[in-house]
């Protein structure tokens, strides 16, 4: 079994805050049901990461791939795609 290391906090790059206009567009870009679906997909990923101690941010390709491979036997392709988008 592979072991994934957590990224040191020093490697995380702070993100600049969104302008008011950008925030407004982002908040209105998706329906509430879509936002809830992404929130649930993200929660699924972070819960999956916590059990073995994987870092959810930044999500490495190896961690995201392992997560999706694990869900491939129980989720439909559209659900896997949503989870991939939510993980980023």
N, C-alpha and C positions, 0 to 999 in steps of 0.2 A: 504494500500500500504506500502511495506517495504521501509525503508530508510537505505542506505548504507553509512557508514562513510568513509571519506578519510583517507588513511594511513598517519600517520605523517612522514615527511621527514627523521626524525632520524631513522626510522625503515628500510629504504631502504639500502641495502648492495651494496657498489660499486663493479663493475665488473672489474676484471683485464683485461688489453688490450690483444687482441689476438696476437700471434706471427705472423710474416710475412707468414710463411707456413700455419698456421691455417686460417688466413685471406684469403689467396689465394684459399685454398680448399673451404672455405665457399662461396666466390664470384663465383666460378665456379660450385657449386653443383647443381644449378638449371638453367633452361632456362630463358631467359629474360621475356617471357610471364608468367611463373610461379611466378617470382619475382614481376611482376606488379600485378598479381592476389592477392598475399599476401599483397602487399602494399595497394591495394584497400580494402581488407578485414579488415586490421588494421585500415585504415581511417574510415571505416564504424563503427567499434567498438568504436574508440575514439570519433567520433561525437555522437554516441549513448550515451556514458558515460557523455559527457559534458552537455547535456540538463538537466538531473536531478542532476548533480553534483557528479556523481560516479567517483572514482579514476580508471584510466585505468591501472596504474602501482602502485603497483602490482595488477593484476587482481584477485580478490577473486573468489572462486568457485560460490558464490551467484550471483555476478555481471555477470560473464561469462554465467552462466546458465540462468539468466534473459534475457540477450542479445540474446542468442540462441533461447530461448522460444519465444521471440518476433519476431524473424526472421523465425520461423518454419512455419508460415502460408503463407509466401511469397517466400521462398527460397527452392530449392531442397536439398535433403540430402547431395549431394556432395558439394554444396555451404556452407551448415552448417558445414560440416567437415573441409573445407578450413578455415572458420572463426574460428573454434575451434583451429586449428593448429596455425593460425596467432596470436591468443590471447595467446596461450601457456598454 
